[in-house]
Amino acid sequence: MSTPSEYNPPKVWQWDTENGGQWGSTNRPIAGATHEQTLPVGEHPLQLYSLATPNGQKVTILLEELLALGITDAEYDAYPIRINKGEQFGSGFVDVNPNSKIPALVDRSITPPTRIFESGAILLYLAEKFGAFLPQSPAQRAECLSWLFWQIGSAPYVGGGFGHFYHYAPVKLEYPIDRFTMETKRQLDVLDRQLAAHPYICGDDYTIADIAIWPWYGGLVLGRSYDAAEFLDVQSYSHVMKWATEIDARPAVQRGRMVNRTWGPPSEQLPERHAASDFATRTQDKLEEATS
């Protein structure tokens, strides 16, 4: 490993607004709203404010899976929060999620309306509310929640660590890329060993653990994240590949991936979602209006 020039941290760190690469303009060391912006509210009890990043996909996939089971009370309106434009710092969104991260959900079927933020919390809330994709036996429930929280704790190493330094950082540095590549591959090996013995993460049944883990690690091995499939030698994780491919074929997963997507091929975008029919009635003018 080559030795970079050593960085000597200052005694008191100062925020450099020009530092941070592609997403530098959306990062800041303080919380709170930067501007007034009222969130839209649709006709359904569940109001989702999100974007089709891996964390956002978790929630839309679960909602589409619930609807596929015939649970009509899971109907929802989904509005995009364009994080590249700083909409996560609008006053309405900050009221729903003081951490200014997508996704955020408001359940208006109860009084007072209830906010839920953090993707794992939303998955658990919806699974408990509708009694689906969460095992009922204590042992299986514990296994499912263990893997759900494993994903929540592990994803920052993949996204904020590996993804940032390998793909987004303005300067490629060997040490952080090596460090986070090693951890990402270790996590893939954890999953591969688990999936060698089970068709799904927690056993024989598809659960919110799969729904949480798939957008991150499925995206990696299917070549959709950070242009890193070859670099990570993803084909060597054969059990993860099989699991990811099978989940990718689920119609509800395919729909969930589209919701709040504002980039990529138009056939994969549904920036706003208000009814199941929206998937069939998308037009170019609607896509252009929603992404402007």
SULKA-V880595 format. One record per pair of residues at least 24 apart in sequence whose C-alpha atoms are under 8 Angstrom apart, sorted by the first residue. I is the first residue (numbers start at 1). GAP is how many residues later the second one is. D is the distance in Angstrom with one decimal. If there is no record, write none. Layout:
BEGIN
I_GAP_D + I_GAP_D
END
This chain:
BEGIN
1_173_7.3 + 1_174_7.9 + 2_172_7.6 + 4_169_8.0 + 20_149_6.8 + 20_150_7.1 + 21_147_6.5 + 21_148_5.4 + 21_149_4.8 + 22_146_6.3 + 22_147_7.4 + 22_148_7.5 + 23_61_7.2 + 23_145_8.0 + 26_57_7.3 + 26_58_6.7 + 26_59_7.7 + 26_60_6.0 + 31_67_7.5 + 31_68_7.0 + 31_69_7.6 + 32_57_6.8 + 32_59_7.9 + 32_62_6.6 + 32_66_6.7 + 32_67_8.0 + 32_68_7.8 + 33_56_4.8 + 33_57_5.4 + 33_58_5.0 + 33_61_6.1 + 34_55_5.6 + 34_56_6.2 + 34_57_7.3 + 35_54_6.9 + 35_55_5.2 + 35_56_6.1 + 36_54_5.5 + 36_55_4.9 + 36_56_7.2 + 37_53_4.9 + 37_54_5.4 + 37_55_5.6 + 37_56_7.8 + 38_52_7.5 + 38_53_6.8 + 38_54_4.8 + 38_55_7.7 + 39_53_5.3 + 39_54_6.7 + 40_39_7.7 + 41_36_7.8 + 42_35_5.8 + 42_232_7.4 + 43_34_7.3 + 44_31_6.3 + 44_32_5.3 + 44_33_6.2 + 44_64_8.0 + 45_28_7.9 + 45_30_7.5 + 45_31_6.7 + 45_62_5.8 + 45_63_4.6 + 45_64_4.9 + 46_28_7.1 + 46_29_6.8 + 46_30_4.7 + 46_31_6.5 + 46_59_7.0 + 46_60_5.9 + 46_61_4.8 + 46_62_6.1 + 46_63_7.3 + 47_29_5.8 + 47_30_5.1 + 47_31_6.1 + 47_32_7.9 + 47_58_5.7 + 47_59_5.1 + 47_60_6.5 + 47_61_7.6 + 48_28_7.1 + 48_29_6.1 + 48_30_4.6 + 48_31_6.2 + 48_55_7.2 + 48_56_6.0 + 48_57_4.6 + 48_58_6.6 + 49_29_5.9 + 49_30_5.0 + 49_31_5.9 + 49_32_6.0 + 49_44_7.9 + 49_53_7.0 + 49_54_5.9 + 49_55_5.4 + 49_56_6.3 + 50_28_7.1 + 50_29_6.4 + 50_30_5.2 + 50_31_5.2 + 50_52_5.0 + 50_53_4.4 + 50_54_6.4 + 50_210_6.6 + 51_29_5.3 + 51_30_5.8 + 51_31_6.9 + 51_32_7.9 + 51_51_6.7 + 51_52_7.0 + 51_208_7.7 + 51_209_4.9 + 51_210_6.2 + 52_205_6.5 + 52_206_7.1 + 52_207_6.4 + 52_208_5.2 + 52_209_4.9 + 52_210_7.9 + 54_161_4.8 + 54_162_5.6 + 55_47_7.3 + 55_48_6.9 + 55_64_6.0 + 55_157_7.8 + 55_160_7.3 + 55_161_7.9 + 56_46_6.4 + 56_47_5.3 + 56_63_7.2 + 57_158_6.5 + 57_199_6.2 + 57_200_5.6 + 57_202_7.7 + 58_61_6.9 + 58_65_7.5 + 58_153_5.7 + 58_154_5.4 + 58_157_6.7 + 58_198_8.0 + 59_44_7.6 + 59_60_6.8 + 59_63_7.0 + 59_64_6.3 + 59_197_7.9 + 60_196_4.7 + 60_197_7.2 + 60_199_6.6 + 61_150_7.0 + 61_191_6.3 + 61_192_5.2 + 61_193_8.0 + 61_194_7.2 + 61_195_4.1 + 61_196_6.7 + 62_61_7.2 + 62_146_7.5 + 62_149_6.8 + 62_194_7.6 + 63_193_7.7 + 64_188_5.1 + 64_189_7.3 + 64_191_6.9 + 64_192_6.0 + 65_187_5.2 + 65_188_7.3 + 66_64_8.0 + 66_66_7.4 + 68_184_6.8 + 71_59_7.7 + 74_56_7.9 + 75_200_7.4 + 76_197_7.7 + 76_198_6.3 + 76_199_7.4 + 77_195_7.6 + 77_196_5.6 + 77_197_4.5 + 77_198_7.4 + 78_181_7.3 + 78_182_6.9 + 78_194_5.5 + 78_195_5.0 + 78_196_6.5 + 79_181_6.6 + 79_192_7.1 + 79_193_5.1 + 79_194_7.0 + 80_180_5.1 + 80_181_7.8 + 80_191_6.1 + 80_192_6.4 + 120_28_7.0 + 120_29_7.5 + 120_32_6.8 + 120_92_7.2 + 123_85_6.5 + 123_89_7.9 + 124_84_7.6 + 127_81_7.5 + 133_73_6.6 + 133_74_4.3 + 133_75_5.6 + 134_73_5.7 + 134_74_6.4 + 135_72_7.6 + 140_62_7.4 + 143_59_6.2 + 144_57_8.0 + 144_58_5.7 + 144_63_7.3 + 144_64_7.5 + 144_65_5.8 + 145_64_7.2 + 147_54_7.5 + 147_55_7.5 + 147_62_5.8 + 148_60_7.1 + 148_61_4.8 + 148_64_6.5 + 148_65_7.5 + 151_58_8.0 + 151_61_6.8 + 151_62_5.9 + 154_33_7.7 + 155_61_7.2 + 157_26_7.2 + 157_27_6.9 + 158_25_8.0 + 158_26_5.8 + 158_58_8.0 + 163_63_6.1 + 166_60_7.6 + 167_59_5.6 + 167_60_7.7 + 181_51_7.5 + 185_47_6.9 + 188_29_7.4 + 188_49_7.1 + 188_52_7.5 + 189_48_7.0 + 191_49_6.6 + 192_45_5.8 + 192_46_7.2 + 192_47_5.3 + 192_48_5.2 + 193_46_7.8 + 195_44_5.6 + 195_45_6.6 + 195_48_7.5 + 196_43_5.7 + 199_44_7.0 + 200_43_7.1 + 214_30_6.6 + 214_33_7.8 + 217_27_7.9 + 218_26_4.9 + 218_27_7.8 + 255_24_7.6 + 262_25_7.9 + 262_28_7.9 + 262_29_5.8
END
